[in-house]
């Protein structure tokens, strides 16, 4: 399956399902992944949750019951032992191992909630992801990573305690995260992990997905070009840097290089002069290889 194509297709829908986006992202590391298998697994989990949840009256008791289903009945827990394992950000592995990052456990809550018509929305607090549970009796915040149920008024103190420093939340911090923003956050997590591991090839594959969001953003092409360079993927590096120079209106500088006329005044930014020099070295390597 072409997972980038699947990601783009889901992204273009009016109301994309976050689990569809997340499974397409997982395809970057698992090229034979069967998306339908994991969607069916979520369907089964939702049916199990339905049988338990609606025996409880609406209110905080039902909110607590929902979280107990996630943490105890279904067995999902936060991965504290290996927090920066990239597998914590791949939904297929999270569903298999029943452990992952806060955002992925929250995504499971959202997917199950939607299947049984329970109002669950993702809330992207600074540094920590949770979900908002809402029914006719009120609203509560659920933290599936730590197994906590909170009133909204408790969020500031709760996060301050988690991070051992004062946290100030603005009103917009409680806004529901869109599926696209959630997918972007998953990709940022993966990019950070792969960069910390100096796995430049995988970091570049993460950028493949980010370009679906912003195909005309020059800096994203620049970043992917540099990642391909670090991974010694010369053709891909040249292609991406060429695209960067096109988007920033600097193709004249590339023409000057090809005519051996130097960099001239085609670019004023020092980093772009360095990038043009790097592009020239990449082109020399490509000529030697080919």
C-alpha positions, 0 to 999 in steps of 0.5 A: 500500500502507498501509505503517503497516498492513503494519508493524503486521501484521509487528510483531504476528507472533511472529517478525517478519522485520527486513527486512519491518519495514525495508521497511515503514519505507521506505514512509514516503518511498517510497509506491509501493515494491514490497516483494516486489521487494526481498525477491526481491533478498535471496533472489537474494543469499542463493543467491549467498552459499550457493554460495560460503560452504559451500565453506569449512569452519566456523570463522573462515575461514567467518565471514571468507568470509561478510563477504567475500561481503557486502563484495566479492561483493555490493559492500556498503560503509559510506556514509562520504561522506554518513553522515546521508543519510536514504536510508542508513536505507531498505532499498530504497535500501541494496539498490540503492546497496549502501551505508548505515549500519552497522545497515542493512548488518548487517540485510542480513547477518541477512536473507541469513544466515537464508535460508541457515541461517547463525546471524547476529544483530544486536548493538547496541553503543553507537554502532555496530551489528555482527552476531554470526556463529556456527557449530559452530566458534565465535563471531565479530563481523562489522562490515560497515561497516568490513569487520572480523572480530573475536573477542568479546574484541577488541570493547572495544579495537576500538570504543575505536579507532573512537571514539578514546575508551575504551569499556566494554562490559557483558555485556548489550551482546553480547545479540542485538537483537530485530527490533522493537528493530532497527526502533526503532533505525532509526526513531530514526536517521531521526527524528534525521536529519529533526529535524537537517534541520528536516524536521518533516513527515517526522519526524512520519511517523517518529513514526507508526511509533513509535506502533505500538510505544507507542500509549498513551505520552503523550509520543510523541503530544505530540512528534508534535503539536508536529512537526505544529505546526512543519510548520503541519499544524494539524488533525493538531497539534490531534488529537495534542495533544488525545490527549496531554491525554486520556492525561495526564488533563488533558481538564478543562483543554481544557474550561476553555479552550473555556469561556473559563475560563482554565487554572485548576488543571487542570495543574500542570506549567509545560510543560503550561500552555505546551502548553495555551496553544499548543493554544489558538492552534492552535484559533484558527488552525483556526477562521480557516482553516475 
